[in-house]
Amino acid sequence: MFTLGYGTTIVTGFLLRHFSLEGLLFAFFLGHFVLLAGILFAIDAHYATTKLIDFDFLFSKKVYRSLIIAGFLFNLGIWTDKFVFWSMPQTGQRVIGPLHSSIIYDLPIFLAYLMIIPGMAVFLVRMETDFVEFYHKFYDAIRDGGTLGQIRDMHGEMVMTAKQGIFEIIKIQTLTVLFVFLISPALLRLLHISPLFLSLFHVDVVAVSLQVVLLGILNVFFYLDKRYKTVILTLLFFILNLVFSIISIRLGASYYGYGFASALLISVTFGLWLLDKDFEELPYVTFMLQRSA
């Protein structure tokens, strides 16, 4: 579906290139419409139901407001530095209608996001498979009356798998960053991009790598049902990115990108500290919740 959707964007964009920005924007919209429609059809085909649509999610008892807030703040945090660079007169300009761009910032950050593919692959394999397996075994041992030794073993395995997953993301993205630093001058020449973008590109690659680590931390918190901590963490990320990005622009071009990277570094460090504390207290908290229930 992704191949079909983005293939539609590329082909349509080529055919409508003579219509300038309007044609390219329409191609972008059409490709995403095909992608969304295809995924919806795939879901409908694999998950049979007697209802076309259900509005139960609108009932207050079935709405997890913390998930809405955390999801909104995380995405807002990701885009905040872009909004800042688009809106500032020193770095942004209007493209069409309300849409703005930043020539100096958009291209390096776009290329940098292409470099998180290895980290995202590790994230999906380690966090969504290995960690989930021991997560279920830990809670199954509690629910099914496992011995204290079994519960401790499963808790240890779950914690170890989560930490290994996060550190493997860090390891693979560190290798990716080093590789990008090595080939980046040649890569920019190949793409006919000015070498003046090199420093900003390097900072952005480090920043987006930290973003993958933050995503892994949030994922573990969601599994542990620590929704309020995801809200705190995403709010911190958003505020820091907003403040630091504005400061970086005021400091000058040599500091561009450092606001985004610094916000993520602080958020990841704080998130790892919170996660370590939660893992230590998890068996006690789990049993206390069972007793109170």
VENZITA-V631687 format. One record per backbone hydrogen bond with DSSP energy under -1.0 kcal/mol. NH is the residue of the N-H (numbers start at 1). CO is the residue of the C=O. If there is no record, write none. Layout:
nh = (NH/NH)
co = (CO/CO)
This chain:
nh = (5/6/7/8/9/10/11/12/13/14/15/16/19/20/24/25/26/27/28/29/30/31/32/33/34/35/36/37/38/39/40/41/42/43/44/45/46/47/58/59/62/63/68/69/70/71/72/73/74/75/76/77/78/79/80/83/84/85/86/87/88/92/93/95/96/99/101/106/109/110/111/112/113/115/116/120/121/122/123/124/125/126/127/130/131/133/134/135/136/137/138/139/140/141/142/143/144/146/151/152/153/154/155/156/157/158/159/160/161/162/163/164/165/166/167/168/169/170/171/172/173/174/175/176/177/178/179/180/181/182/183/184/187/188/189/190/191/192/193/197/198/201/202/203/204/205/206/207/208/209/210/211/212/213/214/215/216/217/218/219/220/221/222/223/224/225/226/230/231/232/233/234/235/236/237/238/239/240/241/242/243/244/245/246/247/248/249/250/251/252/255/256/258/261/262/263/264/265/266/267/268/269/270/271/272/273/274/275/276/277/278/279/280/281/285/286/287/288/289/290/291/292/293)
co = (1/2/3/4/5/6/7/8/9/10/11/12/16/17/20/21/22/23/24/25/26/27/28/29/30/31/32/33/34/35/36/37/38/39/40/41/42/43/55/56/59/60/64/65/66/67/68/69/70/71/72/73/74/75/76/79/80/81/82/83/84/88/101/99/99/96/93/102/105/106/107/108/109/112/113/116/117/118/119/120/121/122/123/125/126/129/130/131/132/133/134/135/136/137/138/139/140/141/147/148/149/150/151/152/153/154/155/156/157/158/159/160/161/162/163/164/165/166/167/168/169/170/171/172/173/174/175/176/177/178/179/180/183/184/185/186/187/189/188/194/195/197/198/199/200/201/202/203/204/205/206/207/208/209/210/211/212/213/214/215/216/217/218/219/220/222/221/226/227/228/229/230/231/232/233/234/235/236/237/238/239/240/241/242/243/244/245/246/247/248/252/253/255/257/258/259/260/261/262/263/264/265/266/267/268/269/270/271/272/273/274/275/276/277/281/282/283/284/285/286/287/288/289)
